Structures are given as C-alpha cells and as structure tokens.
Amino acid sequence: MTVPGRRIALASCDPFPPVPDDEEPLRAALRSRGVTVEEPAWDARTDWRRFAACLVRTTWDYMERREEYLEWARRVAAQTRIFHPPQVIAWNTHKSYLRALEAAGVPLAQSVWLDRGASVDLATLLRDRDWESALVKPMVGATARRTLRLGRADVVSGQAQLDAWLAEEDMIVQQYLPAVETEGELSVIMVDGQITHGVRKIPVPGDYRVQDDFGARDEPWPTDARCRLLARDIATAAQGILRTDLLYARVDFLRDLTGDLVLNELELVEPQLFFRHEPFAGDRLAEALLARLD
C-alpha cells in the first residue's frame, strides 16, 4: 500500500532514554510506502492536525504525569487519528486493567491491590498467604519504577517504603516469581491480531528487572502453542472489555511456582516491540496502520 505525501507522527519523548533504538524497521516500512515520518515528543508544542495519524510509540516519560498524558491523548484524538485511542490509553496505563482481565479468566500472579492511602501489614500478608517473597510495584509505572523485591527478612524496611509510596499512589503487592531470574520474561508481539514474533528478556544475574536500562538482555524466543493460544485469548478478552480492535499488543508472561504461564503485563500504549528481532513486524505494523487509515 503506497500513499505518497501522507504524514504520520510516531509519538516519542524528549530526551530519548539511553537505550537501543528499535524503531527503524517501522520507519523504513512507512517511508517505503511514501509516508513522511516525524517523531515529535508527546508533550511538545505540535500541531497534530498536520498528521494523518499519530502512532504512540516511545512516550516513555509520562508515568508521573499520567493525567497530563491522558489529556494529551484526548486532545490529539480531536485533531487526528491516534492509535490506540484515548479510552485504551486510559485503561492500559493503570494496572487495574489486570483486575479486569483476571475477572475475565486470565491467569495472573497472586496479587493484593492497594488504593492510595490504604494500609497493609506486609509481615502478616506474607505469612497468611505463605509467600516466601513479594514484589511491590505501582499501579502506574514502567521501567521498574518504584519496584521492590522483598522477603520475610526485609519486611521492616519494605513496610516503610510501601507506606511512603501508598501515601502518594495506588500500589500492588504480588507473589514474587523467581523464574524471572532464570527464564526471564516471555513476550509475544501481536499486530492486527496476528502473532509476529516472540522475545525473551533476561535480567542480569540476581536481578529481576528485565529492562535493558538495567543491563538485561533480550533474544528471539520461539513461542510454543500454549503461549500463542493464551496470548490470543488475552488479546480477545481485552478487546471485549474495550469494545475496540487492537492495532498492536505485547503480551508479557512469567512462569509461576508450578511452571504455568501467568500474565505479567498486557502492553497496549507504548511497548517496545523488538523490531530488531523481527524486522518484518515493522512492515506488518505499517501495513496495518495504513489499512486503518484507508
């Protein structure tokens, strides 16, 4: 599909973080179809009406300005097509979406959901649930922001940290799944409902953070039938809740203590899609985007 003269924004951030640039296959695929590609920061002074569409890609600095970010998405949607639309962005940028998916039958790590201002005794929580260790993380976050791994011996310091964070925002306490340290996080990338490739993200020894910001590495991962089926079921469940088709998705899995796959994150807003491991996925995304515009 060739559309000479069409201009598309790949929304980004400024400054761009010091991580590998993964987007060139997508840029190249759009340019090969006659599209002019620009990458404005989402919070820059930009006339979004100049673009046939805005594809949210690397807007990785909104986490502490979520309300501003949601207002930006609504403003862009009033001026041009934005993918994904504001209702998807609002739903997916707060991890309460995981509760909705769990209610729809999606398997998750065991979790305790804590609203801002709530209180919980970590020692009691770990003892009552028979957890050896837990992971604390915010409901709005990325790149391991405000995450904490703790065991029963760490509950005093962990309690103080959790109390401070709960004074400011909603948090989750999850059973810690140690398979992340060895097998890593397993990601399935989907474009227009079709699986394009899989990626395995492996932290440095002893760590649980799978982002390359912390030295983690990633590699192609040949998805198996069970993983593909579960990824499709999760995407279908999300589309049913949102009542909209998804242009792209990244489904992130961990293995629980029994070896079963559980959903860690469903990324619908600004996920790294690891085009460097499957450049054809950039071509597929370009084609799917342009088909929606036509």
Secondary structure, 3 states (H helix, E strand, C coil): CCCCCCEEEEEECCCCCCCCCCCHHHHHHHHCCCCEEECCECCCCCCHHHCCEEEECCCCCCHHHHHHHHHHHHHHHCCCEEECCHHHHHHHCCCCHHHHHHHCCCCECCEEEECCCCCCCHHHHHHHHCCCEEEEEECCCCCCCCCEEEEHHHHHHHHHHHHHHHCCCCEEEEECCHHHHCCCEEEEEEECCEEEEEEEEECCCCCCCCCHHHCCEEEECCCCHHHHHHHHHHHHHHHHHHCCCCCEEEEEEEECCCCCEEEEEEECCCCCCCHHHCHHHHHHHHHHHHHHHC
